[in-house]
Amino acid sequence: NKVDTFEEPTAGYMILNSSVQYSFNTGILIHNFSLNVDNIFNKEYRNHLSRVKSILPEAGRNFRLVYKLYFDI
């Protein structure tokens, strides 16, 4: 809990992230789908090591749908 002379203290935080993934093969191709949700409860928090923490919090709730295609050679 000690901060240096020119540092601003930051509050502790806990965020919850989750993801689901599905993969299937078609011949030599592997298809991969994933759905990711970061900061599910939309908690406002500040990263202590961020240079802009005093003016800008970290990202709120974020959704990502990802498709990856692999070649199984």
C-alpha positions, 0 to 999 in steps of 0.5 A: 500500500505504499506509493512513491512520492510522486505517485497517486494511490489507486483503489483495488479492483476485481473484474470478471471476464468470460469466454466460450469457444467452439471448434470443428474440422472440415477436411484440412481446415479447423474452424474456431469461433469464440465469444469473449466478454471482458469486464462483465459487470462494467466496473470502472477501475484504474490501472495503477501503472497507467500514465493516464489513470488520473483522467481516463479509466480502463475500458468498460464492458467489451464484447468480441466475436472471433473467427479463426481458420487454421490449416491442418497440414 
